[in-house]
Structures are given as structure tokens and as C-alpha cells.
Amino acid sequence: MINKQRLFNRLLQLGEIGKQESGGITRLAFTPEDRAAKNLVASFMKEAGLSVREDAVGNIIGRLEGRNPEAPVLLTGSHIDSVYNGGIFDGALGIIGGIEVLQTMKEQGIETEHPIEVYAFNDEEGARFSYSMLGSRGVIGTLRPEDLELKDKEGISIAAIMKAQGLDPALIRCAARIKGSIKAFVELHIEQGKVLESNNQSVGIVTGIVNELWLKCTFKGEAGHAGTTPMAMRHDALVAASEFIQAVEREARQTGTTVATVGKLNVLPGGINIIPGTVELTLDLRDLNQAVSDQVEDSIFREGKRICRERSLEMRTEVLQRIPPSLCSEEFQRAAKDAFDKLGLKPFYLPSGAGHDAMQLVNICPIGMIFIRSKDGISHNPAEWSSPDDCANGANVLYHTLLRLDSLDEEESKQFSSIACS
């Protein structure tokens, strides 16, 4: 069993970095607060007896060697950055929990066959540069030089701030891991929702991460004078958009699993006495089943076309992001169930409605996620809270899950390494 007090004390200690007067934390990527957090995490890794390095995209990695250093690596971890005025558990639990698990293994004299590494991923939230999962994109090799030209609100690019911190943007490929070099990645995280709490569950086994479809929809009508244009002669873009928003809710509700959100609305020209001529809105659509998501998307836009046809308007759609669902492997789910059984916990399964670094890693290795209960489902908020007991339960499930995955037979043994850099 892991050391509950040590785990929670480290979480609280890390939570002091970037702390605001509100009690929340702001720890954006590549800021002094971010660097201080990385230094503290590196010190925890060293205390745990791990070797520590920082890769080419700013991920901090602690490694516990296995009996076979050439075997595919088991990975765990999460992200070290935060949103503006966020909570102390989001991301941090997966890092501190991973360190605690490996320290416990070392203290108990357990030697695994596979090396195990804990990643403190850089810039998962994307709060500073509006570009999320930078560190995990680097690990799977999809981070591009042009991505590093994105700038924050001060006009500072990712590339410039990397150089200022001693990282070479030209070497980002050095952070990439070859497909097959990782046996599995398991991420411990707070749920950030109410499913576990509503079912009186401390810990849950995640079945997969839902897809993320982000769209920008523009309704083009005709602006006009609010006092002189009869109702029957109007082409009001806002009324059409309002009908469309109702269709979004109606179609998503019918499946029982889909969630759909219109989160931003821009009404133009925006005068109190002007009929809206243009409305821009965003649509966020998610489901664990891609076919269901596609069906809802089709239904929503059939309704959109009908609305525009009846009101003589035009509708344009731009895809901002389309990420497919990321399913957790059957091997992980079986290993996690075994862990629950060992600990006397009742297995409970649920999907993840939020995005995580694991949805990048799924492109090069099997993934798994373990959720712990979030008080009132609150996250990205100073009131974010998970109890010491729930944090410990999650870490203990991670401990036994990693040991079970380590014991699984390999089809063949090969030597793997990161991409060579010159």
C-alpha cells in the first residue's frame, strides 16, 4: 500500500506554487511558476530514487529501471500546468500519484521486468497559447515547428519562450517515442464530474475518452432597422441561431450519451436597435461512440439547413477540431479490475467526458485511465477537491494495475529507444 500522508502532503505542497488570493492556482506553461513546479516535481522524483531528465519539449520524466532495460516502458503521469485560477488536483494527482507508486515499489524491494516512467507533461491545458497537449504531442511525434510559432496574449511565441528556457525548438523530434517502445500508458486523474460521487464510488475504471468535435457556425441574414422592418420581412440571424441551438440540445438529448454545447456567441452588428445580420457560434459535440456522434452531427445540421431554408438565410460551418474517441485497452481494464479486486473495491466503469494526455498517447500505445471522485464534480475551480482517502485509493489501484501490466507476457522481446537526435 502506498503512503497516503506522503502522497497528500506532496499534492498540497505542489498546490502552493501559483496559488492565487482566491485559493486557486494559475500555473501556465513556461512561466516561472511552471518552472518552480517542475523543479519541485523533479525533487520528489529524486527522493523516490528515480533517475530524472527533461526532454526536448519540456516534459519532466522520472524513471525506475526494470530487470530488462531494453523492454518496452510502462508509462504513467499527467500534466503539471493549470488553467487560470484552477484547482490543485487536476493533473497534479497523476504525477504525484505516479511518483508515490514507484517510490513504494522501490521501498518494498519490488523489481519489475519493464522500466516504468512517470511523465509530468508540459502544457496540457493550452491556457497560455490556446494549443493544448503540447508535451504529449511531442511524445507521439506530431508536434510541428509551425505549432511553435503560436503566440500568447503578450505576443511571445512558444519557440521564443522555449529558447529562453534552454530548449532548442529545432530538436522537438527528440522527445518522440517510437511506436512499440511503450507497453502501455496509464493516467491517474480526478474525474472532474459527478458520476463517481453520484454512485458513491471512490475510484473508477475509465472505458475511454470521448471524441471532441469543435465547430464554428456562422449564420448570415440581413441587418435592418429594428423599428421599420416588419416581422414578416425579416431575415434575423439571431432568431435562426436560437432555433439551431434548441435543435442542438434536442438532438443530443435523444441519445442519452451525447453532450453538445454552444459556448460562444457573437452577434453582429450588435446594436440595440439593429436586427442581427450575422451570428457566429461555437459547437462542442462529444460521445464515446463515434457512430453516434456522427449521427447527431448529421441530424443537427439537417435541422440547420431546414431553419435557414425557411428563413432565407445562409449557414457556413468551419471545423476547428475533430478528434476521434480514445478507447482504453481491454488489457488495461482487466488489469484495473484485478487491482480493484485485490483492494476490496467494487469495480465501476465510466467514460471520460474531458480530454487528457492519454488521448494523444493512444496513437502509439495502449492506454488506460483511473478516475477518483471529485467533490461536487467541481474542477478548473479553486473549490476543486478530492479527499486523501480517495487519492490514496486511486494511487493503490494504479500500483496494482502497473504491476499486473508488467507481468503480462510479451509476444516478442526487442530493443526500443527514442528517436535518435543529431
Helices and strands as residue ranges (DSSP letters): H 4-14, H 32-47, E 51-54, E 60-64, E 73-79, H 92-107, E 116-121, H 134-140, G 145-149, H 158-164, G 169-175, E 182-190, H 195-198, E 203-209, E 212-220, E 224-225, G 231-233, H 237-253, E 259-261, E 265-268, E 274-275, E 278-286, H 290-311, E 314-323, E 326-327, H 330-343, E 349-352, H 358-361, E 367-372, G 375-377, H 388-407
